[in-house]
């Protein structure tokens, strides 16, 4: 999957620690384009994302730039005890956060109606 060049003793230049296989690079570029085409029509909609590490996040898709996906997520539904006159919670901008996820770590993306 990758090349691991050896370090030549006595060489004063930089040591390559990792170099991606050129075939792997083209696959990744294709997958990035595929993901971007799938995501862009759904900006502003609620999605659930599961990462390759098994973490699940739900929020509003606000941007995808080819490297990252940005979700606006609620800060765990905390209302700070404030309610309007009808018992509904009052939301403040501090209750929402932008979660940045690495595009290539996404395993499943579900769209909510």
PyMOL commands that place a pseudoatom at each C-alpha (Angstrom):
pseudoatom trace, name=CA, resn=UNK, resi=1, chain=A, elem=C, hetatm=0, pos=[0.000, 0.000, 0.000]
pseudoatom trace, name=CA, resn=UNK, resi=2, chain=A, elem=C, hetatm=0, pos=[2.956, 2.336, 0.506]
pseudoatom trace, name=CA, resn=UNK, resi=3, chain=A, elem=C, hetatm=0, pos=[6.651, 2.483, -0.174]
pseudoatom trace, name=CA, resn=UNK, resi=4, chain=A, elem=C, hetatm=0, pos=[9.049, 2.527, 2.724]
pseudoatom trace, name=CA, resn=UNK, resi=5, chain=A, elem=C, hetatm=0, pos=[12.321, 3.851, 1.301]
pseudoatom trace, name=CA, resn=UNK, resi=6, chain=A, elem=C, hetatm=0, pos=[15.414, 2.947, 3.242]
pseudoatom trace, name=CA, resn=UNK, resi=7, chain=A, elem=C, hetatm=0, pos=[17.681, 5.592, 4.693]
pseudoatom trace, name=CA, resn=UNK, resi=8, chain=A, elem=C, hetatm=0, pos=[21.220, 5.570, 3.371]
pseudoatom trace, name=CA, resn=UNK, resi=9, chain=A, elem=C, hetatm=0, pos=[23.775, 6.169, 6.131]
pseudoatom trace, name=CA, resn=UNK, resi=10, chain=A, elem=C, hetatm=0, pos=[25.937, 9.183, 5.553]
pseudoatom trace, name=CA, resn=UNK, resi=11, chain=A, elem=C, hetatm=0, pos=[23.314, 10.938, 3.404]
pseudoatom trace, name=CA, resn=UNK, resi=12, chain=A, elem=C, hetatm=0, pos=[22.737, 14.461, 4.732]
pseudoatom trace, name=CA, resn=UNK, resi=13, chain=A, elem=C, hetatm=0, pos=[19.410, 15.150, 2.938]
pseudoatom trace, name=CA, resn=UNK, resi=14, chain=A, elem=C, hetatm=0, pos=[15.919, 14.676, 4.324]
pseudoatom trace, name=CA, resn=UNK, resi=15, chain=A, elem=C, hetatm=0, pos=[14.798, 11.168, 5.149]
pseudoatom trace, name=CA, resn=UNK, resi=16, chain=A, elem=C, hetatm=0, pos=[11.570, 9.973, 3.517]
pseudoatom trace, name=CA, resn=UNK, resi=17, chain=A, elem=C, hetatm=0, pos=[9.356, 8.450, 6.193]
pseudoatom trace, name=CA, resn=UNK, resi=18, chain=A, elem=C, hetatm=0, pos=[6.418, 7.655, 3.936]
pseudoatom trace, name=CA, resn=UNK, resi=19, chain=A, elem=C, hetatm=0, pos=[5.597, 7.924, 0.259]
pseudoatom trace, name=CA, resn=UNK, resi=20, chain=A, elem=C, hetatm=0, pos=[2.150, 6.993, -1.069]
pseudoatom trace, name=CA, resn=UNK, resi=21, chain=A, elem=C, hetatm=0, pos=[1.919, 4.465, -3.864]
pseudoatom trace, name=CA, resn=UNK, resi=22, chain=A, elem=C, hetatm=0, pos=[0.954, 6.319, -7.090]
pseudoatom trace, name=CA, resn=UNK, resi=23, chain=A, elem=C, hetatm=0, pos=[-1.896, 3.859, -7.795]
pseudoatom trace, name=CA, resn=UNK, resi=24, chain=A, elem=C, hetatm=0, pos=[-3.284, 4.482, -4.320]
pseudoatom trace, name=CA, resn=UNK, resi=25, chain=A, elem=C, hetatm=0, pos=[-3.169, 8.246, -4.949]
pseudoatom trace, name=CA, resn=UNK, resi=26, chain=A, elem=C, hetatm=0, pos=[-5.404, 7.981, -8.013]
pseudoatom trace, name=CA, resn=UNK, resi=27, chain=A, elem=C, hetatm=0, pos=[-7.932, 5.834, -6.118]
pseudoatom trace, name=CA, resn=UNK, resi=28, chain=A, elem=C, hetatm=0, pos=[-8.072, 8.376, -3.280]
pseudoatom trace, name=CA, resn=UNK, resi=29, chain=A, elem=C, hetatm=0, pos=[-8.580, 11.283, -5.705]
pseudoatom trace, name=CA, resn=UNK, resi=30, chain=A, elem=C, hetatm=0, pos=[-11.423, 9.405, -7.395]
pseudoatom trace, name=CA, resn=UNK, resi=31, chain=A, elem=C, hetatm=0, pos=[-13.077, 8.617, -4.036]
pseudoatom trace, name=CA, resn=UNK, resi=32, chain=A, elem=C, hetatm=0, pos=[-12.753, 12.259, -2.958]
pseudoatom trace, name=CA, resn=UNK, resi=33, chain=A, elem=C, hetatm=0, pos=[-14.580, 13.415, -6.101]
pseudoatom trace, name=CA, resn=UNK, resi=34, chain=A, elem=C, hetatm=0, pos=[-17.225, 10.734, -5.584]
pseudoatom trace, name=CA, resn=UNK, resi=35, chain=A, elem=C, hetatm=0, pos=[-17.841, 11.861, -1.992]
pseudoatom trace, name=CA, resn=UNK, resi=36, chain=A, elem=C, hetatm=0, pos=[-18.015, 15.531, -2.957]
pseudoatom trace, name=CA, resn=UNK, resi=37, chain=A, elem=C, hetatm=0, pos=[-20.625, 14.813, -5.656]
pseudoatom trace, name=CA, resn=UNK, resi=38, chain=A, elem=C, hetatm=0, pos=[-22.654, 12.803, -3.122]
pseudoatom trace, name=CA, resn=UNK, resi=39, chain=A, elem=C, hetatm=0, pos=[-22.488, 15.469, -0.381]
pseudoatom trace, name=CA, resn=UNK, resi=40, chain=A, elem=C, hetatm=0, pos=[-22.904, 18.837, -2.128]
pseudoatom trace, name=CA, resn=UNK, resi=41, chain=A, elem=C, hetatm=0, pos=[-26.593, 18.448, -3.091]
pseudoatom trace, name=CA, resn=UNK, resi=42, chain=A, elem=C, hetatm=0, pos=[-27.410, 17.894, 0.589]
pseudoatom trace, name=CA, resn=UNK, resi=43, chain=A, elem=C, hetatm=0, pos=[-25.853, 21.007, 2.140]
pseudoatom trace, name=CA, resn=UNK, resi=44, chain=A, elem=C, hetatm=0, pos=[-28.022, 22.325, 4.960]
pseudoatom trace, name=CA, resn=UNK, resi=45, chain=A, elem=C, hetatm=0, pos=[-29.609, 18.953, 5.639]
pseudoatom trace, name=CA, resn=UNK, resi=46, chain=A, elem=C, hetatm=0, pos=[-29.218, 16.708, 8.676]
pseudoatom trace, name=CA, resn=UNK, resi=47, chain=A, elem=C, hetatm=0, pos=[-26.920, 13.725, 8.246]
pseudoatom trace, name=CA, resn=UNK, resi=48, chain=A, elem=C, hetatm=0, pos=[-25.412, 11.020, 10.426]
pseudoatom trace, name=CA, resn=UNK, resi=49, chain=A, elem=C, hetatm=0, pos=[-21.771, 10.128, 9.830]
pseudoatom trace, name=CA, resn=UNK, resi=50, chain=A, elem=C, hetatm=0, pos=[-19.950, 7.026, 11.040]
pseudoatom trace, name=CA, resn=UNK, resi=51, chain=A, elem=C, hetatm=0, pos=[-16.155, 7.082, 10.900]
pseudoatom trace, name=CA, resn=UNK, resi=52, chain=A, elem=C, hetatm=0, pos=[-13.840, 4.161, 10.189]
pseudoatom trace, name=CA, resn=UNK, resi=53, chain=A, elem=C, hetatm=0, pos=[-13.077, 4.123, 13.927]
pseudoatom trace, name=CA, resn=UNK, resi=54, chain=A, elem=C, hetatm=0, pos=[-16.759, 3.558, 14.765]
pseudoatom trace, name=CA, resn=UNK, resi=55, chain=A, elem=C, hetatm=0, pos=[-17.573, 7.078, 16.008]
pseudoatom trace, name=CA, resn=UNK, resi=56, chain=A, elem=C, hetatm=0, pos=[-21.013, 8.393, 15.037]
pseudoatom trace, name=CA, resn=UNK, resi=57, chain=A, elem=C, hetatm=0, pos=[-21.923, 12.069, 14.687]
pseudoatom trace, name=CA, resn=UNK, resi=58, chain=A, elem=C, hetatm=0, pos=[-25.201, 13.685, 13.708]
pseudoatom trace, name=CA, resn=UNK, resi=59, chain=A, elem=C, hetatm=0, pos=[-25.652, 17.249, 12.554]
pseudoatom trace, name=CA, resn=UNK, resi=60, chain=A, elem=C, hetatm=0, pos=[-26.403, 19.650, 9.745]
pseudoatom trace, name=CA, resn=UNK, resi=61, chain=A, elem=C, hetatm=0, pos=[-24.014, 19.426, 6.805]
pseudoatom trace, name=CA, resn=UNK, resi=62, chain=A, elem=C, hetatm=0, pos=[-22.716, 22.971, 6.386]
pseudoatom trace, name=CA, resn=UNK, resi=63, chain=A, elem=C, hetatm=0, pos=[-19.664, 22.439, 4.158]
pseudoatom trace, name=CA, resn=UNK, resi=64, chain=A, elem=C, hetatm=0, pos=[-17.422, 19.896, 2.487]
pseudoatom trace, name=CA, resn=UNK, resi=65, chain=A, elem=C, hetatm=0, pos=[-14.202, 21.100, 0.913]
pseudoatom trace, name=CA, resn=UNK, resi=66, chain=A, elem=C, hetatm=0, pos=[-12.594, 17.960, -0.500]
pseudoatom trace, name=CA, resn=UNK, resi=67, chain=A, elem=C, hetatm=0, pos=[-10.575, 17.308, 2.643]
pseudoatom trace, name=CA, resn=UNK, resi=68, chain=A, elem=C, hetatm=0, pos=[-13.038, 17.847, 5.482]
pseudoatom trace, name=CA, resn=UNK, resi=69, chain=A, elem=C, hetatm=0, pos=[-16.752, 17.651, 6.213]
pseudoatom trace, name=CA, resn=UNK, resi=70, chain=A, elem=C, hetatm=0, pos=[-18.194, 20.292, 8.531]
pseudoatom trace, name=CA, resn=UNK, resi=71, chain=A, elem=C, hetatm=0, pos=[-21.224, 19.467, 10.672]
pseudoatom trace, name=CA, resn=UNK, resi=72, chain=A, elem=C, hetatm=0, pos=[-23.140, 21.878, 12.858]
pseudoatom trace, name=CA, resn=UNK, resi=73, chain=A, elem=C, hetatm=0, pos=[-23.894, 19.845, 15.959]
pseudoatom trace, name=CA, resn=UNK, resi=74, chain=A, elem=C, hetatm=0, pos=[-25.842, 20.570, 19.106]
pseudoatom trace, name=CA, resn=UNK, resi=75, chain=A, elem=C, hetatm=0, pos=[-23.765, 20.694, 22.270]
pseudoatom trace, name=CA, resn=UNK, resi=76, chain=A, elem=C, hetatm=0, pos=[-25.536, 17.668, 23.765]
pseudoatom trace, name=CA, resn=UNK, resi=77, chain=A, elem=C, hetatm=0, pos=[-28.942, 19.356, 23.956]
pseudoatom trace, name=CA, resn=UNK, resi=78, chain=A, elem=C, hetatm=0, pos=[-28.049, 21.588, 26.903]
pseudoatom trace, name=CA, resn=UNK, resi=79, chain=A, elem=C, hetatm=0, pos=[-30.442, 24.495, 27.248]
pseudoatom trace, name=CA, resn=UNK, resi=80, chain=A, elem=C, hetatm=0, pos=[-28.795, 26.091, 30.285]
pseudoatom trace, name=CA, resn=UNK, resi=81, chain=A, elem=C, hetatm=0, pos=[-32.184, 25.957, 32.014]
pseudoatom trace, name=CA, resn=UNK, resi=82, chain=A, elem=C, hetatm=0, pos=[-33.640, 28.856, 29.989]
pseudoatom trace, name=CA, resn=UNK, resi=83, chain=A, elem=C, hetatm=0, pos=[-37.144, 28.486, 28.551]
pseudoatom trace, name=CA, resn=UNK, resi=84, chain=A, elem=C, hetatm=0, pos=[-39.531, 30.838, 26.812]
pseudoatom trace, name=CA, resn=UNK, resi=85, chain=A, elem=C, hetatm=0, pos=[-42.956, 31.528, 28.279]
pseudoatom trace, name=CA, resn=UNK, resi=86, chain=A, elem=C, hetatm=0, pos=[-44.367, 28.333, 26.749]
pseudoatom trace, name=CA, resn=UNK, resi=87, chain=A, elem=C, hetatm=0, pos=[-41.893, 25.835, 28.219]
pseudoatom trace, name=CA, resn=UNK, resi=88, chain=A, elem=C, hetatm=0, pos=[-39.774, 25.594, 25.055]
pseudoatom trace, name=CA, resn=UNK, resi=89, chain=A, elem=C, hetatm=0, pos=[-35.990, 25.826, 25.483]
pseudoatom trace, name=CA, resn=UNK, resi=90, chain=A, elem=C, hetatm=0, pos=[-34.262, 29.012, 24.355]
pseudoatom trace, name=CA, resn=UNK, resi=91, chain=A, elem=C, hetatm=0, pos=[-31.318, 28.201, 22.112]
pseudoatom trace, name=CA, resn=UNK, resi=92, chain=A, elem=C, hetatm=0, pos=[-28.265, 30.401, 21.949]
pseudoatom trace, name=CA, resn=UNK, resi=93, chain=A, elem=C, hetatm=0, pos=[-25.438, 30.325, 19.373]
pseudoatom trace, name=CA, resn=UNK, resi=94, chain=A, elem=C, hetatm=0, pos=[-23.116, 28.841, 22.012]
pseudoatom trace, name=CA, resn=UNK, resi=95, chain=A, elem=C, hetatm=0, pos=[-25.241, 25.708, 21.997]
pseudoatom trace, name=CA, resn=UNK, resi=96, chain=A, elem=C, hetatm=0, pos=[-24.114, 24.817, 18.487]
pseudoatom trace, name=CA, resn=UNK, resi=97, chain=A, elem=C, hetatm=0, pos=[-20.616, 23.812, 17.492]
pseudoatom trace, name=CA, resn=UNK, resi=98, chain=A, elem=C, hetatm=0, pos=[-18.934, 23.092, 14.176]
pseudoatom trace, name=CA, resn=UNK, resi=99, chain=A, elem=C, hetatm=0, pos=[-17.458, 19.597, 14.059]
pseudoatom trace, name=CA, resn=UNK, resi=100, chain=A, elem=C, hetatm=0, pos=[-14.725, 19.057, 11.469]
pseudoatom trace, name=CA, resn=UNK, resi=101, chain=A, elem=C, hetatm=0, pos=[-14.321, 15.480, 10.209]
pseudoatom trace, name=CA, resn=UNK, resi=102, chain=A, elem=C, hetatm=0, pos=[-11.620, 14.196, 7.882]
pseudoatom trace, name=CA, resn=UNK, resi=103, chain=A, elem=C, hetatm=0, pos=[-13.277, 13.175, 4.623]
pseudoatom trace, name=CA, resn=UNK, resi=104, chain=A, elem=C, hetatm=0, pos=[-11.239, 9.989, 4.209]
pseudoatom trace, name=CA, resn=UNK, resi=105, chain=A, elem=C, hetatm=0, pos=[-12.160, 8.712, 7.664]
pseudoatom trace, name=CA, resn=UNK, resi=106, chain=A, elem=C, hetatm=0, pos=[-15.876, 8.561, 6.836]
pseudoatom trace, name=CA, resn=UNK, resi=107, chain=A, elem=C, hetatm=0, pos=[-17.316, 5.111, 6.424]
pseudoatom trace, name=CA, resn=UNK, resi=108, chain=A, elem=C, hetatm=0, pos=[-21.076, 5.670, 6.268]
pseudoatom trace, name=CA, resn=UNK, resi=109, chain=A, elem=C, hetatm=0, pos=[-23.098, 8.845, 5.648]
pseudoatom trace, name=CA, resn=UNK, resi=110, chain=A, elem=C, hetatm=0, pos=[-26.877, 8.693, 6.160]
pseudoatom trace, name=CA, resn=UNK, resi=111, chain=A, elem=C, hetatm=0, pos=[-29.250, 11.432, 5.037]
pseudoatom trace, name=CA, resn=UNK, resi=112, chain=A, elem=C, hetatm=0, pos=[-32.262, 12.205, 7.241]
pseudoatom trace, name=CA, resn=UNK, resi=113, chain=A, elem=C, hetatm=0, pos=[-35.533, 13.209, 5.602]
for i in range(1, 113): cmd.bond("trace and resi %d" % i, "trace and resi %d" % (i + 1))
show_as sticks, trace
zoom trace
